[in-house]
Amino acid sequence: MSDGITMFVMETHNWGKTAKFLQRVGFSLDFETDHNSGQLSNGDGAPVFVVEVPEGQEPRTAVVVAVPDESVDAELDVVTPFEDTHYGTREMTVRDPDGRIWTLRAPK
């Protein structure tokens, strides 16, 4: 059982241009970090966290789903098991039937 989508994580090669694009389509800047990333939101929907990645890295988009604990269905195609994050949660990634990567976030 999940608690729903809590955020989208969007990687980009240019934080500034991507943030401006999202603002032009109606998102508001919640906060910006000092390392080319930040969060934007639009109404009651899940926020978008944008993070700049190096030019040689393919930008990805991740859907983050909150789960109450680390008990997950054994049939999931696990890409990475639960690991501690630097922001105080535990996350794992799974692959859906079409190959998309989803992030499951549990409390620490």
For each residue, the residues with C-beta under 8 A, 3 or more apart:
1: 67 68
2: 65 66 67 104
3: 6 65 66 67 68
4: 65 66
5: 8 46 63 64 65 66
6: 3 46 64 65 66 105
7: 39 46 47 48 49 64
8: 5 46 47 48 49 61 62 63 64
9: 48 49 50 51 61 62 64 103
10: 18 48 49 50 51 59 61
11: 50 51 52 53 57 59 60 61
12: 15 17 18 50 51 52 53 59
13: 52 53 54 55 59
14: 17 18 52
15: 12 18 19 36 37 38 50 51 52
16: 19 20
17: 12 14 20 21
18: 10 12 14 15 21 22 50
19: 15 16 22 23 29 32 38 40 50
20: 16 17 23 24
21: 17 18 24 25
22: 18 19 25 27 40 48 50
23: 19 20 26 27 28 29 40
24: 20 21
25: 21 22
26: 23 42
27: 22 23 40 41 42 48
28: 23 40 41 42
29: 19 23 32 38 39 40
30: 38 39 40 41 47
31: 38 39
32: 19 29 37 38
33: 36 37 38
34:
35: 52
36: 15 33 51 52
37: 15 32 33 49 50 51 52
38: 15 19 29 30 31 32 33 49 50
39: 7 29 30 31 47 48 49 50
40: 19 22 23 27 28 29 30 47 48 50
41: 27 28 30 45 47 48
42: 26 27 28 45
43:
44:
45: 41 42
46: 5 6 7 8 64
47: 7 8 30 39 40 41
48: 7 8 9 10 22 27 39 40 41
49: 7 8 9 10 37 38 39
50: 9 10 11 12 15 18 19 22 37 38 39 40
51: 9 10 11 12 15 36 37
52: 11 12 13 14 15 35 36 37
53: 11 12 13 57 59
54: 13 57
55: 13
56:
57: 11 53 54
58:
59: 10 11 12 13 53
60: 11 101
61: 8 9 10 11
62: 8 9 93 101 102 103
63: 5 8 100 102 103
64: 5 6 7 8 9 46 91 102 103 104 105
65: 2 3 4 5 6 102 103 104 105
66: 2 3 4 5 6 105 106
67: 1 2 3 70 71 72 104 105 106
68: 1 3 106 107
69: 106 107
70: 67 82 90 92 106
71: 67
72: 67 76 92 94 104
73: 76
74:
75:
76: 72 73 94
77: 94 95 96
78: 81 92 93 94
79: 92 93 94 95 101
80: 83 92 93
81: 78 92
82: 70 90 91 92 104 106
83: 80 90 91 92
84: 89 90 108
85: 88 89 90 91
86:
87:
88: 85 108
89: 84 85 105 106 107 108
90: 70 82 83 84 85 105 106 107 108
91: 64 82 83 85 103 104 105 106
92: 70 72 78 79 80 81 82 83 103 104 106
93: 62 78 79 80 101 102 103 104
94: 72 76 77 78 79 101 102 104
95: 77 79 99 100 101 102
96: 77 99 100 101 102
97:
98:
99: 95 96
100: 63 95 96
101: 60 62 79 93 94 95 96
102: 62 63 64 65 93 94 95 96
103: 9 62 63 64 65 91 92 93
104: 2 64 65 67 72 82 91 92 93 94
105: 6 64 65 66 67 89 90 91
106: 66 67 68 69 70 82 89 90 91 92
107: 68 69 89 90
108: 84 88 89 90
